[in-house]
Amino acid sequence: MNGGDAPVLVTGGSGFVGSHLVQQLLERGYRVHTTVRAVSNTAKVAPLRGMQERFPGSLELFEADLLAEGSFDRAMDGCRVVFHVASPFLMPEKIKDGHRDVVEPALAGTRNVLAAIERTPTVEKLVLTSTVGAIFGDYSDVLGMPGQVLSESCFNTTSTVENNPYHYGKTVAEREAWDAERAQDRWRMIAVNPGLVLGPSLTPASDSGSLFLVDELFKGYFFYGAPDFSFTLADVRDVASAHIAAAETPGAHGRYIVAAPEMVSFLDMSKAVLKRFPRSLRLPRHGLPHWPVRILGPAFGLTQDYIRKHLGIRFTVDNGRSVRELGVVYRPAEETVIDHYLAWRGQRETPKP
């Protein structure tokens, strides 16, 4: 597969990951079809409109709704590769109804894309954006894995609609996609399982949960001290390039974790920014002991169960398959955090239209 072949489809091209993927594909000479929920949403599609000007004739926008049957057919017509990126990512405090807000869009959207693939004989490969959350439910799950190392071999079995609906939705959607792949022999699937995706956002209208999470840190919610929560970190640019490598590499198969080998904590992020911007008064300069987090956590929406299964827990991430087979070269975590912070600060300083 190369840029001169048939077009490729990116679902959710106006999203945080999707917009970077569309941009990298265009830069590599691909003709790209991408779906957005509403072409009339000027703020969301502005970056894509800019790409259309930079790459004339190479990018087409289509409206599609994850919950609408047949919604992806027109966009997929003639495409050889489908990158299914579109799926809502909301933090627990933003979810009012787990099934309606997260699980249904993830599962129904994947089903609709799979049905469209069945109706589109040109499609040869599906690259599915999953998450490390389809591998584990809570951090404590990883402590029970071989060597307490996160690898692609496990599937999340502990999340439910009530307990971590985002992870549950992504898990059932990925499992359904694998079942569909096994039921036929025309197209193959590769899953990309990134950690918490950070880095510069191309769209100021993005409402990704990962951006919301770090927004709280940068706004100064933890200025008194950083709680000891850590994250598997993935740079959005590395995630986009991993998708393309998964499509272009003939022998690519199965699942690929895309994340740094070492987890990054709130305090690690804060220290990276303070190193460059030492006068950032909102950022914490030290960590918070565990006991106040256990006592005050429920007042901030954290259950004792969540605190017990995440606070202070770190594990190693095995990203070896993505390095060896896809050739992913990971950016340093500090670069990702700094670029994320610079983009965040720039967007806050830009007047709203």
N, C-alpha and C positions, 0 to 999 in steps of 0.2 A: 504494500500500500504506500502511495506517495501523494504529494500535493496535486499531481496532474490527473489523478484518477477521478472516479465518480464523487459526487459530494458526500459529505459526512453530516450526521445530525447530532446536535448538542441540545438536549432538553434543558430548559432552565437557564438560557444563555444570559439572562440579566442578573443572575445570582452571583454570590461572592466567588465561588469556584468556577461556575459556568462562564463568567465573563473573561476570566483569565484563560480558560481553556479555548474559548473562541478566538481570543487574541493570538495565542500561541499557534493555533492551527492556521490562522490566516498568515502569520509570519512565516510559516513553513510551506506556504503555497497551496494550501487546501481551499477548495470551495466548500463553504459551510452553510448549512441550514440550521437555524436555531429557533426554539420556541420560547415565547414569553406569554404571560397570562393575559396582558392587554397591551397591544401596540400603542394605544392612546395614552398610556402612563408615561408621560414625557420624561420624568426624572429617572425612572427605572431603565428606559431604553436609550437614554442619551448616550451612554458609552458605546452601545452597539451602533447607533447612528454615526458616531464619530468613526468607528471602525469601517463602516460602509463607505465613508468618504476617503479614508486612507487606503482601502483595498476595493476600489470600484469593481462591481460585478462579481465579487467573491463571497458576499454575505447576504443571505436572504432571511428575513424575519417572518415567522408564522405565529399566529395566535393558537394556543392550546391550553386546555384545562385538565389537570391531572385526574379530575373526577368525571370527565366527559368521555364516554365511549366513542372511538373513532377520531378522537381529537388530534392524534398525531399522524394520521394517515397521509395527509397532504404534505406535511413537512418531511416525512420519511421517504416519499416517493423517489425512487432512483438511487437512494443512498446505499452504500456498501457497509458502512460502519455506523453504529448508533452509540453515542455516549449518553447514557441516562443519568443525568446529574440532578435533575429537579426533584426536590423533596424538602419539606419544611424542617428546619432545625430550630427548636425553641427550647430555652432553658426551663427547668421545672416550674419556676415561679411565673412563667408566662403562659403555662398550659392550664386552661380552665377545664377542658374535657379531653382526656388523653386519647380516646378513640376518635373523636371528631377532629381534633386539632392536629394530631400527629399520625396515628396508626392508619386511619382511613386514607389520607392523602398518600402516604408512603406505599401502602399495599395496593390500593386502587390505581394509583399512578403507574406502578410497576406492571400491574396486570394489563392496563391499557396500552402501555408501550410494548409488552410482550405480544399482545393480540395484534398490534399494528405490524410487528416484525413478521408474524405468521402470514399476514396479508401482503407483505412486501418481499417478493422473491429475490430482490437484489441484495438484501442484507446478508452479510456473511459473518459479522462479528458484533457482539454487544459488549461494551465496556460499562459496567455498572458501578456507580459511586455508592459504596457502602460506608462502613465506619468501623473503627476498632470496637465500637459498642455492639457490633454484631458478633464479636468474639467473647467479650465479657460483659456482665451486667454491672457489677460493683467491683471496686478495686480488690476487695477481699477475695473475689473469685480467682484472681490471678495468683494469689498466694497459694492456691491449691493446684496450680498447673505445674508441670515438670520444671524443676529448677526455679520456680516462681518467675518464669520468663514468659512474656506475652508472645505467642506465635500464631500463625494462621491455622493451626490444626484444630483449634477449639471453636465451638459455637456457643453463643450466649444461651443459657438455659434458665437463668434466674429472673430475668426481667419480665414484667407483665404490664398490662394496660394501666394498672394502678401504681405499680412500682417501676419507674423509669420508662414511660411510654415511648420516648424517642428511641431508645435502644431496642425496645421490643418491636416497634414498627419497622425499623431498619432490618432487624433479624428476620422477621417473618417475610419481609419483602425480598431479602436476599435468598432465603431458602426457597421461596416460590420461583424465583428466577432460575435457580439451579435445577429445580424439578422440571421446568419448562425446557431447559437446555438438554437435559438427559432424555427427554421424550422425543427428540428429533435429531437429525444429523446434518441439517443444512447450515446452521450457524453455530458459532462457538461463543462462549461467554468468558470474560475475565472480570473479577471483582477487585476494585481498589478500595482498601480499608484504611482511610487516613485517621490520624488522631485529631486533636483539637486544631482546627485550621485557622492560622493567623497569618498576618502579612498585610501588604497594602491593598486596600479595596479600590476597585475601579469604578464602583457605583456608590454614590453618596446615599442612595435610597435603600441600601442593603439592610435587612433586618435579621441577619444571621445570628443565631444564638451565641456563636463563638465571639462575635463582635460585642454583643451585649455583655458577656461575661467579663471581658477585659475592660470594657467601658467602665464598669463599676470600680475596677482597680485604679484606672487613670483619673476618674472623677474624684477620687479621694475617700471612697467608702472605707478603706482600710488604712488611713493615714496613721492611726494609733498603733498599728501593728498588723502584719500580714498573717492571716490564719494559715496553718500548715496543710494546705491543699496543693497537690501537684497534678500535672496534666501531661498526657502524651501529646507532643507538639509536632505539627506539620506545617510547613510553609506553603501558602496557597499556590505559589509559583511551582514548587516541587510537586505538589499534588496534580496540577495541570499537566506538567511534563510527564509524570508517571502514567497518566491516562493515555497520552499520545504514544508513549513507549509500549504500553500494553497493546495498543492497536497495531503498531508497526512491527513488533517483535514476533516472528513466525512461531516460535516455540512457547510463547507466553500462555500460561494456563493457570486455572485455579484462582486463589486469593493472594493479594499482595498488601501487606501492611505498609503504609507510607507514614512514617513518623520517626523522629529522632530516637536514637537508642536509649537516651537518658531522659527521664521526665523533667519537667520544668515547673517550679512552684511559683506562687504569687510573688514571693520574696525574690526569687531568681529574676523574674520579669522586672520587678521594681529596681533591683540593683543594676540591671543592664541599662535601664533608662537613666538612672541617676548617675551612672558613670559618664554618660554623654551630656546629661542635663542636670547637673548637681543642685540647681536651684528649684527643682520641681518640688514644691512644698507639699503637694497633695499625696505624694508617694510614700509608702512606709519604708523606714530605714532599718527595721528589725522585725523579727518574727514574733508571733503571739504564742504564749504557752497554750497547751491544749485545754486546760481546765476552763478558761473563760469561754472558749468556743463551745465546749460541751454545755455550759450553763446558759449562754446567751444565744446559741445557734437557733433554737426553736423560735425565738423572737424575730429572726431573719428568714424564717421559712425552712430551716434545716431540721429534719427530724433526727431524733437520737439514733435511729437505725442508720440513716445516711451518714451521720458523723462517725459512728462506730465502724462503718465499712469503707470510709474514705480518708478520714483525718490521719495525717502522718504516714500514710501508706505510699510507698514508692516501689516500683518494680522495673526490671529491665525489659526493653522492647527489642525483639529480634526482627530487624528490618532487612536481614541478609538477602532474602529473595529479591526484594526490589533493587538492591545494589547489584547483585550478581546477574540477574536475568533481565532486568529492565534498564540497568545502567544509571539509576538515579544517583545523582551527586547532591547530597544534602547541604543546604546552606547552614551556617552556624546558627544556633538558636538565638544568640544575641542579635544577629542581623535581622532575623525574622521579627523579633520583639521591637527593635528600634524602628524598622520600617513600618510596622503596624502602628506604633506610637506616632510617628511622623504623619502618617495618613490620617489617623484619628484627630490629631491636633489641627491639621490642615482643613479637615472637613468642619470642625467646630468653628474655625476662624472664617470660613466661607459663608457669606450671607445667604440665607434661604431665599429662593425665588418667590 
